[in-house]
Amino acid sequence: MKEIRKRRTGAAPRRVSELLAAVLLAAVIVIIGGCGGSGAGTQPNVPATTGAAGEETPGTEPAEQPPAEQTKITQITNWFAQAEHGGQYAALVKGFYEEAGLDMTIQSGGPGISATQIVASGKAQFGMGQADEILFARQNGIPLVAIAGIFQKNPQALMFHKSEPIDSFDDLNGRKVYVGSGVAYWEFIKKKFNLDNVQEMKYTGQLINFIEDKEAVTQIYMTSEPYTMEQEGVEVGYLLNADSGYMPYGNLLFTTEQYLREHPDIVKAYVEASIKGWDYYKDNAEEINKHIQEKNPDMPLEKLEYSAQALQPLVYGFDAETHGVGHMTEERWTTLMNQLLDLELLKQPIDVKTVFTTEFLPK
């Protein structure tokens, strides 16, 4: 992994030219004081400043200190810039990362981009993903560690036409369901609700087939696609996957075991600045959304505003309401692991204490 330079805490030495200038200026002042003073031994009333070695140097103006060196880091999100990344962009725009000594680059994810692999390779120090992805990565020998669970409830959902008699997951039997192949939440829902009579259709990200088939169901983010359907004049409802009992933390932040071990100070600075960003985004989404749109011009401000409102209970509610944004518990991680073991998506138990930490969250 590429070595990351730590933030310099001490002041940088003056350059040679600056030091010579200070010495010459001091000499001139001494000469002037000796020739033009009002009495023997008097000195001009010139303020003193601290020299390079800590001693006072009469007659020099305070030298402008260079800014402390910032640690260059990169975080990769799980999709193109959107409201679901609002806290990260708030921390960037409002200078919270900079204040923490971090020269931050936010790299957008997208189709075919694996944040887990990019972070594991060292090309980014921090990533964003789902809790089950972290467990799968560790099963595959990639020692990632979750450091903040941004979405207490995952925004993944199953959307249907509102005219259809769908009130629970049981009502999905007998329907076409557009869903990603082998996704964990769908395997869980199928098994728990005995969905043995559904026609699984490949999810492509396009909604035209769903729109044209009134009986169809499709996977979505409840913070996004319902707005799109509203603009198309299609009335929809949705079932939040988390309400099925499958509740992985969403858009959680993670790093590698090695980076956490070698740079705990940087991890702490990153987590605290990110949470500060999410706390700011809660009441200032309109301001930050303009900057998000600059990164993703295809995203209308109206949709960003919709998403910012829709994610409020998912990020700031549930456990976060009393424990703060990013809170995670061993109980939920253990439950998730056992669900994946039951589905045989995990081959053997994992010590969840190695999978996540709340050590760096603001107290």
Residue pairs with C-beta under 8 A, 6 or more apart in sequence:
1 122
1 256
1 258
1 259
2 122
4 71
4 72
4 73
4 125
4 259
4 263
4 266
5 69
5 71
5 72
6 71
6 263
6 265
6 266
7 68
7 69
7 70
7 71
7 101
7 265
8 68
8 69
9 68
11 65
11 66
12 65
12 66
13 52
14 22
14 52
14 63
18 63
19 52
22 51
22 57
22 60
22 63
25 59
25 60
26 57
26 58
26 59
26 60
28 59
29 44
29 46
29 58
29 59
30 58
30 59
32 44
33 42
33 43
33 44
37 43
37 44
43 58
44 59
46 58
46 59
48 56
48 57
48 58
48 59
48 60
49 56
49 57
49 60
49 61
49 62
49 63
50 56
50 57
50 62
51 57
51 60
68 101
70 98
70 101
70 102
70 103
71 101
71 102
71 103
71 266
72 103
72 105
73 102
73 103
73 104
73 105
73 125
73 126
73 266
73 270
74 104
74 105
74 106
74 107
74 123
74 124
74 125
74 126
75 88
75 104
75 105
75 106
75 107
75 124
75 125
75 126
75 127
75 128
75 253
75 270
76 106
76 107
76 108
76 109
76 113
76 115
76 118
76 119
76 124
76 126
76 127
76 128
77 85
77 88
77 106
77 107
77 108
77 109
77 115
77 128
78 109
78 115
78 127
78 128
78 129
78 130
78 251
79 85
79 108
79 109
79 110
80 108
80 109
80 110
80 295
80 296
80 298
80 299
81 89
81 106
81 108
81 292
81 293
81 295
81 296
81 299
82 224
82 292
82 296
82 299
82 304
82 307
83 223
83 285
83 289
83 292
83 304
83 305
83 307
83 308
83 311
84 151
84 155
84 221
84 223
84 224
84 251
84 307
84 311
85 106
85 128
85 251
85 292
86 277
86 278
86 281
86 285
86 288
86 289
86 292
86 308
86 311
87 150
87 274
87 275
87 277
87 278
87 279
87 280
87 281
87 315
87 325
88 106
88 128
88 274
88 277
89 106
89 277
89 281
89 288
89 291
89 292
89 295
90 96
90 277
90 278
90 280
90 281
90 284
90 288
91 97
91 104
91 273
91 274
91 276
91 277
91 278
91 280
92 104
92 106
92 277
92 291
93 288
93 291
94 277
94 280
96 273
96 274
96 276
96 277
96 280
97 103
97 104
97 270
97 273
98 104
99 273
100 269
100 270
100 272
100 273
101 269
102 266
102 269
102 270
102 273
106 295
107 124
108 295
108 296
109 115
109 128
111 205
115 124
115 127
115 128
115 129
116 127
116 129
116 133
116 134
116 137
116 142
116 144
116 254
117 142
118 124
118 127
119 125
119 126
119 127
119 144
119 254
119 255
119 256
120 137
120 142
120 144
120 256
122 256
125 255
125 259
125 263
125 266
125 270
126 147
126 253
126 254
126 255
126 270
127 144
127 253
127 254
127 255
128 150
128 251
128 252
128 253
128 254
129 251
129 252
129 254
130 154
130 248
130 249
130 250
130 251
130 252
131 146
131 149
131 248
131 249
131 250
131 252
131 333
131 336
132 184
132 248
132 336
132 340
132 345
134 144
134 145
134 146
134 252
134 254
134 355
134 356
135 336
135 337
135 340
135 346
135 350
135 355
136 345
136 346
137 143
137 144
138 144
138 350
138 354
138 355
139 346
139 347
139 348
139 350
142 256
143 256
143 257
143 258
143 354
144 254
144 255
144 256
144 257
145 254
145 255
145 256
145 257
145 260
145 354
145 355
145 356
145 357
146 249
146 252
146 253
146 254
146 328
146 355
146 356
146 357
147 252
147 253
147 254
147 255
147 260
147 267
147 270
147 271
147 356
147 357
147 360
147 361
148 252
148 253
148 271
148 274
148 275
148 325
148 326
148 328
148 360
148 361
149 249
149 250
149 252
149 326
149 327
149 328
149 356
150 249
150 250
150 251
150 252
150 253
150 278
150 315
150 325
150 326
151 249
151 250
151 251
151 252
151 311
151 314
151 315
152 249
152 314
152 315
152 317
152 318
152 319
152 320
152 327
153 240
153 242
153 247
153 250
153 313
153 314
153 317
153 318
154 185
154 241
154 242
154 247
154 248
154 249
154 250
154 314
155 221
155 222
155 223
155 224
155 240
155 250
155 310
155 311
155 314
156 185
156 219
156 220
156 221
156 222
156 240
156 241
156 242
156 250
157 219
157 220
157 221
157 222
157 238
157 239
157 240
157 241
158 169
158 172
158 177
158 179
158 189
158 217
158 218
158 219
158 220
158 238
158 239
158 241
159 210
159 217
159 218
159 219
159 220
159 222
159 225
159 226
159 229
159 236
159 237
159 238
160 166
160 216
160 217
160 236
160 237
160 238
160 239
161 214
161 215
161 216
161 234
161 235
161 236
161 237
162 235
162 236
162 237
163 214
163 235
164 214
164 215
165 171
166 172
166 217
166 237
166 239
168 193
168 239
169 189
169 192
169 193
169 195
169 239
169 244
170 193
170 194
172 189
172 193
172 195
172 198
172 217
173 194
173 195
173 196
173 197
173 198
174 197
174 198
175 198
175 199
175 215
175 216
175 217
176 198
176 199
176 201
176 213
176 215
176 216
176 217
177 186
177 198
177 199
177 200
177 201
177 216
177 217
177 218
177 219
178 201
178 202
178 203
178 204
178 209
178 210
178 216
178 217
178 218
178 219
179 186
179 200
179 201
179 203
179 218
179 219
180 186
180 203
180 219
181 202
183 219
184 246
184 248
184 340
184 343
184 345
185 241
185 244
185 246
185 248
186 219
187 343
187 345
188 244
188 245
188 246
188 339
188 343
189 195
189 241
189 244
189 246
190 196
190 198
191 342
191 343
192 244
192 245
193 244
201 209
201 216
203 218
203 219
207 218
207 225
207 228
207 229
209 216
210 216
210 217
210 218
211 229
211 232
211 234
218 225
220 226
220 238
222 238
222 240
222 310
223 306
223 307
223 310
223 311
223 314
224 303
224 307
225 236
226 236
226 238
226 310
227 302
227 303
227 306
227 307
228 303
229 235
229 236
245 339
246 336
246 339
247 332
247 335
247 336
248 336
249 328
249 332
250 314
252 328
253 270
253 271
253 274
253 326
255 267
257 354
259 266
259 267
260 267
260 357
264 360
267 360
268 360
270 360
271 326
271 360
271 361
271 362
272 360
272 361
272 362
274 326
275 324
275 325
275 326
275 361
275 362
276 362
278 315
278 325
278 326
279 325
280 288
281 288
281 308
282 312
282 315
282 316
285 304
285 305
285 308
285 309
286 305
286 308
289 301
289 304
289 305
289 308
290 301
292 299
292 304
293 299
293 300
293 301
293 304
315 325
316 325
319 327
319 329
320 326
320 327
324 361
324 362
326 358
326 361
327 358
327 361
328 356
328 358
330 352
330 353
333 352
333 355
333 356
334 352
337 346
337 349
337 350
337 352
340 346
341 348
341 349
